[in-house]
C-alpha cells in the first residue's frame, strides 16, 4: 500500500499539479488593445488577485495635469511542481485600461 501512495505522489510531482501557462498561450490569447476582461476570464479563469492603481496627478503653478489614470491589474500566480526543482513560480500580470481592455501584460517564469 505504501508503494502505491509513493508512486502516486511521485507521479503528481513529476507531472505538475497546477495549471501551467506557456508563453505561446499567453501571447495567443492576450492582444493589447483588443482582449477584454470577459475574454481573459474565459481563457484563464478568475485571477488570484485584483487591484486598482491610484493613478497620478501633478500640480504645478496652480494647474493640475493627469499623468496616468487609475487602472486595474489582475495577477495569476502559479507554481509548476517538478520532481527535481520542487516549485517553479510563474506569474501572469494583466493590466486593463478604463474600458476593461488589456493595455499590457507581463508573463514571468522563475529560473530553473
N, C-alpha and C positions, 0 to 999 in steps of 0.2 A: 504494500500500500504506500509506503514512503517513497518508493521509486516512482510510482505513478504521479504522486504530488510533486516530486522533484522535477520530473520530466515536464509536467505542466508548467511549473514556474520558469524553467529554462526556456521553454517554447514561448511563453509570454514575454520574457525579457529580450529574447533574440528577435522576435518579430515586431516589437514596438507596440506599446499599449495605447498610445494616444493618436488621434487623427494627425496625419502629417501633411503639411503644406509643402509644395515644391515651388521653385522659382517659376517654372512654366505655368503651374496652376494659378499662381498669384498674377503673373503678367497677362495671362489669357483672360482672366475674369475681372481685373481691375483696370479700367481705362479712364485715365484722368479726363475730367470734363464730361464724361458720359455715364459712368456707372452710378446708379442710385443706391441709397441705403437699402431699399427693398431688394434689389438685386444682390447686394452683399449678404443680406440675411438669407436669401435663398441658397446661395453657394456655400457660405462659410458658417452660417448659423449665428446664434447670439454671441456677442463678444464677451470676454471675461470681465472687461471693464470699459466704461464710457465716462468721458468727462468733457467739460466745456472750458476752453481757454478764455481768459478775461478780455482779450483784445487790448489795444493800446492807443491812447490819445496823447498828443503832445501839445502843450500850451506854451506859446511863445509870443511875447508882445501883446498879450490880451487876446490872441487868436488861438483857436483850438483846431488841430488837424488830426484826422484819424489815420494812424499808421497801418493798423490792420484791425479788421472786425473780429469779434469772437468767432470761434469755430469749434466744431465737435470732433472729438478723437475717439476712435474705437481701438481697443487693444485685444489681441488674441495672443495669449502666452501659452505655449505648448512645450511639452517635453517628449522627446522621442527616446524610448528606452532601448538600450543595446546591451548585449551581454558584457562587452569589454568596457566601453565608455557608458557607464550606467545611465547618466542623464545628459542629453544634448539639447540645450534650450533653443527654442525657436520663438521669435516674436514677430507678429504682423501688426503694424500700426497704420491705421487708415484715417486720413484727415478729410473731413467733409466741409464744403463751403456752406453758406447760409441757405442755399437751395437744396441741401441734403444730397449733393453730388460729390463724388470723390474728386478732391483737388490734388491730393498727393498720398503716397503710401511708402512705407519702409518695411522691407522684409529682411530679417536678420536671423542667421543660424549660428549658434555657438561653434567654436572651433573644436576640431577633433582632438 
